[in-house]
């Protein structure tokens, strides 16, 4: 039996996103802002991919939150309100992965972005 494609299970992407969001909170409590920023980017990326996959989107290997948001806005235009968050947090990914691309965010910046990311996450949760 062949292995299902990684995009076949949107719910699994959303669960992974929840795990990353919980990691953000833990890392902030521990004072590890660098890892908190990374997991914040990962959480938003996975929430957007899970949402898109559940709407028939074909999985792409992409980490640019703004590009993912562009696709999500085609499905749900109200998601446009999260554009600034996606722009900001994409920068965290670049700063973490590519030295000298940008400055690491402060814990206050991450906490503020985390609060907004939780608002975004609530839109994708299935209760």
SVG drawing of the C-alpha trace seen along z (x, -y; Angstrom):
<svg xmlns="http://www.w3.org/2000/svg" viewBox="-17 -45 42 47">
<polyline fill="none" stroke="black" stroke-width="0.4" points="0.0,0.0 1.4,-3.4 2.0,-6.1 -0.6,-9.0 0.7,-12.3 1.7,-14.7 -1.1,-17.1 -3.8,-14.5 -4.5,-15.2 -5.3,-18.9 -6.3,-18.0 -2.8,-16.7 -1.3,-20.0 -3.6,-21.9 -2.6,-19.7 1.1,-20.3 0.3,-24.0 -1.3,-23.8 1.8,-22.0 4.0,-24.8 1.8,-27.4 2.1,-25.7 5.9,-25.7 5.9,-29.4 4.4,-30.0 6.8,-27.6 9.9,-29.1 8.8,-32.6 8.5,-31.5 12.0,-30.0 13.4,-33.2 14.3,-31.5 13.0,-34.2 14.8,-32.8 13.1,-29.5 9.8,-31.1 10.0,-33.2 10.8,-30.1 7.9,-28.1 5.5,-31.1 6.4,-31.1 6.0,-27.4 2.6,-27.5 1.2,-30.1 2.6,-28.4 1.0,-25.1 -2.4,-26.7 -2.5,-28.3 -1.4,-25.1 -4.0,-23.1 -6.7,-25.6 -5.7,-25.7 -5.4,-21.9 -8.9,-21.6 -10.1,-23.9 -8.5,-21.9 -5.1,-23.6 -2.2,-21.5 0.6,-21.4 3.6,-23.5 7.0,-23.6 6.9,-27.3 7.7,-29.1 6.6,-32.6 3.6,-33.4 2.5,-36.3 2.4,-34.1 0.3,-31.5 -2.0,-34.2 -2.5,-35.4 -3.9,-32.0 -5.9,-31.9 -7.5,-35.3 -8.8,-33.9 -10.8,-31.5 -11.7,-33.8 -11.1,-37.5 -11.4,-38.4 -8.0,-36.8 -6.5,-39.9 -6.5,-41.5 -3.5,-39.2 -1.2,-40.5 1.0,-42.6 1.3,-39.6 2.4,-37.3 4.9,-39.9 6.4,-40.4 6.7,-36.7 8.1,-35.7 10.9,-38.0 11.5,-35.9 12.0,-32.8 14.5,-34.6 16.4,-36.0 16.5,-32.5 17.6,-30.6 19.9,-33.1 22.5,-35.0 22.8,-38.7 19.4,-38.9 17.8,-40.8 17.7,-41.4 16.1,-38.9 12.8,-40.0 12.4,-41.1 10.3,-39.1 7.7,-41.9 7.4,-41.7 7.0,-38.0 4.4,-38.2 2.4,-40.7 2.6,-38.6 1.7,-35.5 -1.5,-37.2 -2.6,-38.0 -1.5,-34.5 -3.9,-33.0 -6.7,-35.1 -5.8,-33.7 -5.6,-30.2 -9.1,-30.4 -10.4,-30.9 -9.1,-27.5 -9.9,-25.4 -12.6,-22.8 -14.3,-22.5"/>
</svg>
